[in-house]
Amino acid sequence: MSGQVPVFPNGKPMTTVTGQPASPKSRLAATLLCFFLGVLGIHRFYVGKVGTGLIQLLTGGGLGIWVLIDFIMILVGTFRDKEFRVLSNW
């Protein structure tokens, strides 16, 4: 049975199409959190990046620039969680 991709309990694949490990966190949830609460760094807390989440909280999302960069990275699929896994599952 080669060719089967391992999946998380929610049915989403554990790897990306390029074979990189995928995060169990939702890309849609991270996108919405970044859009609505980005200046508070909530999307970074969501993916386990507490240290940078605190920095964003204290700096207003890096004066909005850091939040914009994170938002774009999440949308294009290059944003990673605490364990450096790509958020690829919507």
N, C-alpha and C positions, 0 to 999 in steps of 0.2 A: 504494500500500500504506500509506495513512495509518492510524493507529490502532495500529501496532506499537510496542511499548515496547522500547527498547534494554535489553540484558541483560548482566550480568557473565559472564565465562567459565564460572562455575559454574551459570549458567542463571537466577539471581535477577535481578529487575528493577532497573534503575539509578535508577528514580524511584519515589516513593510514589504512592498513589492520588490525592493532592492535587497531584502534580507537583513536589514537593520532591526534591532529589537524595538518593538513598539511599546509605548506606555499604556497602562490600563486606564489612564485618565482620559476623559472625553475632550476632544479638540473643540467641540461646540461649546461645552461648559467653560473652557478656558477663554474662548473668544468672547462670549457674553460677559464673563467676569471682567475681562480686560477692557471691553468697551464701556461698560457701565460703572465699574469700580476700579479701573486701572490706576488712577492716581493714588489709591490706597494700597496698591500692590496685592490685592486679594487674589488675582490670578496666579501670582507666584506662591502664595501660601497654599493654594489649591494643588499645585504640582510638587509641593514639598520644599520649595526654595525659601525657607523661613528667613535666612539672613538677608538676602536681597529683597525679600518682601518687606522687611522692617526698614531697610534703606529707602525703598520706594515710598513707604508710608510716611517717613520723616521728611522726604524731599519733595513730596507731591508728585511722585512718579518721575523724578528727575526733571521737574518743571514741565512735565508733559511729553518731553522728547523721548525719554526711555519707554514710556507707555506706548507711544506711537510705533517705536521700533519693535517692541514686543508684540503689538497687535498685528503688524505686518508679518512678523516671523510666524505667528500662530496661523494666520491665513494662508501663507504659502507652504506651511508644513515643515518648517525647520526649527520650531521651538521645542526644547527638550525639558524633561522633568529632572528631579533631583538626581536620579540615577543615570542620566544622560541618554534616556530613551526618548525617541521622537514621538510627539503627540500626533498620531496619524489617523486614529479612529474617531470619526465624527459621532 
